[in-house]
Amino acid sequence: MLEFEEYKAKLNAARPALELLQGALKLEAAKKEIEELETASERDGFWNDVENSQRVQKRLKLLKGKVENYEKLCASWDDMMVLCEMAIEEDDASMLDELKSEYDAFSEKVESTRLSTLLTGEYDANNAILTFHAGAGGTEAQDWAAMLYRMYNMWADRHGYKVKVMDYLDGDEAGLKSATIMIEGENAYGFLKSEHGIHRLVRVSPFDAAGRRHTSFAAVEVMPEITDNSEIELRDDDIEMQVYRSSGAGGQKVNKTSSAVRLIHKPTGIVVSSQVERSHFQNLENCKNMLRARLAEIKEREHLEKISDIKGVQMKIEWGSQIRSYVFMPYQLVKDHRTEYENGNIQSVMDGDLDGFINAFLSMKAAS
């Protein structure tokens, strides 16, 4: 039973990394904070302050999730070790496939948990707001933006995150012109902030009757959701609001009235819009959330002390500014130009397999 002896050795070698994670995750401090927050939530009048009680409950959920995830890793290690010993003792090779599958999942989870300890940014634990913009090139670029939209939805689904559509504007013939989604889950922004930038596609266009190869660009903006409104103050004097009718196939359900909203942040020139909700007030709230997120993302990325230091931002959706290339023809390869990480299984990437790119980026940042 050589294979099981080898896995037993791998598990013993992995044990120190598992123990190091306990310290990196600061689990003892997390357990102490859980006790304190639970005690606070049992006090009279706690639920009268809705805003504070929601903040406490959110923090509790995050801390408990961290502790439970680590405990599951330890339980998985114990189960695999027992499986190895049983298989060796009973000379039973039938459990090898199960062990291999569990070990691969365990190793992947240990690595992703290790990388989560690198997420120390101010907003890393927050939900993420992603906005997609098609570049120049009409239908081809709009189809590429829709492909990216699908890719990140599938990434979220793989990780058990919830996706909420905040804005969606259909393309002229196919795809989308722009869209905004919120991905809800612990560390969503911390993991996805590496995806902010221009994404380049090279393929034989399905919209070209001559079957020529095309290069298309789309921009992905990644921003943290700001849950506490006081963190990012929006002054009425700095905002211009425009109300209009929703348009395109995606807006037919809500375009009975002028419910769509566009906000322009005058100091920076940032523009956000929402038209997916039936209510003008809901779309306005979506816009405010997106604007706060945009300002917070720029503040963090440019290492600014305060929001008023933001002078405006322009993302050029063109050649030379891309962070990643997706080549379908003449060969298949996805390559990140910042980390040099690449993956030749392009279909897997388009189906949401982005962890290799995200992990490479986080490791690069941690080493710098």
N, C-alpha and C positions, 0 to 999 in steps of 0.2 A: 504493500500500500504506500508506495513511494510518493504518489501525488498528495496524499493526505499529510504525510510527514512534511512535505514542502509547504503546504498551506499552514500547517501548525507553526513552522518556522517563520513564515510571513506574518502571522498573527502576533507572535512574540516580538517580532521586530517592529510591529505597528503600535504596540502597547505604549512605549515611551511618548510617541506623538500624541496619542490619546490623552495621556496624563498631562502633557504640556498644554493641550487645548483647554483643560480645566482651568489652568491659571490664566491663559490668554483671554478666556471668556469671562473671567472674574466672577465665577459662579458663587463663591461664598458671599461676596458683596451683593450679588443679585438675589440670593436667598434671603439675606438680611433685609434688603429693600422690599421684597415681597411681603415679608412679615409686617414691616412698618406700614406699608400701603394698605394691607388687609385690615390692620388694626384701625387705621384712619377711616377706612370705609365703613367700619362698624359703629362709628361715633354718631350720636344724635345730630341730625341736621345736615349730615354729609351730602345727602341726595338733593337738598334744597338748592345747592349751588351746582346747577346743571353743567356749566362749562368746566368747573374744577373736577366734578365727579367723572365726566367723560374723559378728561385728561388722565386722571388716576387709573381708570379702567383700561385705557389704551396702554399705559405704561405697564400695568400689571400683566396684560396679555402678552406684551413683548417680552417681559422678563420670564414669565412662566414658559413661554415658547422656547426661549434660549435654554432653560434648565431641562425641559422635557426632551428637546432635541439631543442634548448631550447624553442624557440618561438612556435614550434609545440607542445611541451609538455604543455605549458601554454594554447594553443588553445584547446588541447584535454581536459584539466581540465575544461575549460569554457563550452565546448560542453556537457560534461557529466553532469555538474551541471544543465545546461538548460534542458537536457533530464530528469533528476530526477524531476525537478520542473514541467515540462510539464506532466509527467506521473502521478504525485501526484495530480495535478490540474484536469486532465481529467479522473483520475481513470482508466488509461490504462496500463494493465499489459503486453501488447504485446511487449513493448520495453525492457523488462527485459533481454532477451538473448543478445540483442545488447549491452546493458549497461555493462553486465557482461564481454563480450568479449573485449570491449573497455577498461574497468577498468583493466583487467588482462594484456593487452598489455601496458597500461600506467604505471602500477606498475613495469613491467619488464624493460621498457625503463628508468624509473627513477633510478632504481637500477644500470643498466648498465652505465648510464650517471654518477651516483655517483662514480662508480668504475673507470671510465675513468679519474676522477680528481685525482686518486691515481697514475696515470701514469706520473711520474715526472723524469724518467730516461733519460739519454742523448739521447737515440735512440728510446724511446718508441713510438713516433709519426710516425716512419718510417714504410715502407713496411717490410714484413717479408719474409725471405728465409728459407724454410724448406727442409731438406735433410733426406731421409729415407734409412736405412741400415738394410737388413735382417741379423739376427744372425745365429749362427751355427744351422744346422738341415735341410739344403737343401730345398726341396719343401715346407715343412710345414712352415718354417720360412719365406720363400719368399712369400708365400700366405698371411701370417700375415702382412708383410710389405705392400703388395698391399691393404689389408683391411684398414690399417691406412692411406695410401695414399688417398683412397676413402673417409674416414671419415673426413679428414681435407679439402678436396675439397668441401664436402657437408657443413661443418661448414662455409667455406668462402662464399658459395652460399647463405646460410641462412642470412648472414650479408651484402650481397650486395657487397662483395669484388670480385675483378677480380683475376683470377689465370693464371699464365704463366708458362709453363713447360720449365725448363732450362736444365734438363738432365734426361734420363730414360734408365735403363738397365734392360731388361726383365729377369725373372727367367729362369731356365733350362727347367722346365716343366709347371710351373704356377707361377703367382705372379711376383715379381720383386726382383732383387738383390740390386739395389739402384736407387734412383730418387731424383731430386731436383725441387722444384717449388717455384715461388715467389707469395706471396699473397699481392696484392696491395690494400691499403685502409688506412684511418686514424687510427692510433693506432694499426695497425695489429701486429707489433712486441711487443708492450706493453701488448697486450692481450695474444699472443701466446708464449711468452718467458717462461711461466709456463709449457709448453708442452715439453721442452727440457729434454731428458732423455731416459731411457729404459722402454719399454712397454711390459708387460708379458701377454701372452694368454694361457688359459687352456680350452681345448675343446676335443671332440671326433673327431679325424682327419678324414676328408673326403678322405684322401689319404691312409688310413690304412684299408686294407681289413678286418682285424680282429676287427675293431671298437674299438681300444684302445684309452685311453685318452692321449693326448700329451700336453706338455708345450713348448711354443715357445717364442722367444724374438726378438724384433726389436728395433732399436734406431731411435729416432727422434732428429735431431739437428735443433735448431731455431736460426736464426741470423738476424740482422737488415740489410736492404739494405743501403749501404752508397752511397748517391747521389753525394756528393762533394768529388771528388777524392783526394783533398788535405788533407782531414781528416785522411785518412789511406794511407800513402805513401808506394808504392811497389817498392823496389829497384831491378833493373835488375840483380844485382849480387846475390840477395837472391832467385832468382826464376830459377828453371829448367823446361823447357817446353818439352813435348813429344807429337808428332803427330802420330795418328794411324787411322785405318779404323774403322768406327762405326760397331757395332755388334749386333746381336739379332734381333728379329722381329721389335722392336722399331726403329732400325737403318736402315732398308732396304731402306727407302726413301732417305737416305742421304749418303749411303756408296759407292757411285760411285768413290769417291776420298778419300784420307786420310785427311778428314776434322775434325775428332774428335781431341780434345785437352785435355791434362792432364797437370796441373801445380803442381809443388812440391815446397813448401816454405821451403827452406833449414834450416833456423834457428829454425823452430818449427816442421818440419816434416809433416805439414798439406798438404794433397793431395786433389785437386778438379779436376773435369773433366766435359766436356760437349760434347755431340755428337748429339743433337737434331736439330741443325741448319745445313743448307746446306753449309754455308760458314765457312771456317777455321777462318776467322777474327771474325765472329759473335760468334763462339764457344769460341774463345780466350777471347772476351769481357765478355761473360758469366762467364768464369773461373775467370777472374780478379774481377768481381763483387762478386762472391761467396767467393773468398779468402779474399777480404776486409771485407766482412760480417763476416766470421769466426774469423778473427783477432779482429774485433770490439766487437763481442759477448764475446770472451774470456777476452778481456781487461775489459769489463764492469762487467762480472760475477766474475772475480777474483780481482776486484777493483785495477787494475794496473794503474800506472800513465802514462805509455807509451807502445806502441806496442812492443818495443824492450825488455820489461820485460817478455814477454811471452816465456816460456821454452818448450812449446809443450803440447798437451793434448791427452789423450787416454780415449775413452769411452768403457768400457768393457760390451759387450752385453751378460749378463749372469745373473744367479740367484743371488739374494742378492743386486743387484744394481738397481732394477726396481723402478720407481716412481709410477707406477700404474699397477694394475692387472685387467684383463678382464676375468671373469670366465663364461664360457658357460655351463659347466657341472662339478659337479653334480647339481649345482644350478646356478642361473643367477645373477651376481653382478659385477659391476665395482667399484673398490675402489682405491682412491688415498692414498698412504702410507705416504705422507707428511702432508696432512690436515685432513685425516680420512674421507673426504667427500666420499659418495658412492651413487650409483644409481642402482636400481634393474631392470630398463628398458633398458636392454643391447642393444636391437635393435635400440631404440631411440638414444643411445649414438653413436652406429656405423653409424647412419644416420646423425651425426654431432651435436648432442645435448651435447655440451661440456661446456656451459656457467656456469653451476653449479660448475664444477671443476675449471674453470678459476677464477670465482668470489671468491671461497673459498681460492684459493691461493693468490689472490691480497689482500683479507681481512686479511689473516694471515700475509703477509708481512707488511701491513700497521700497524698492531698491534704490531709488533716486534720492 
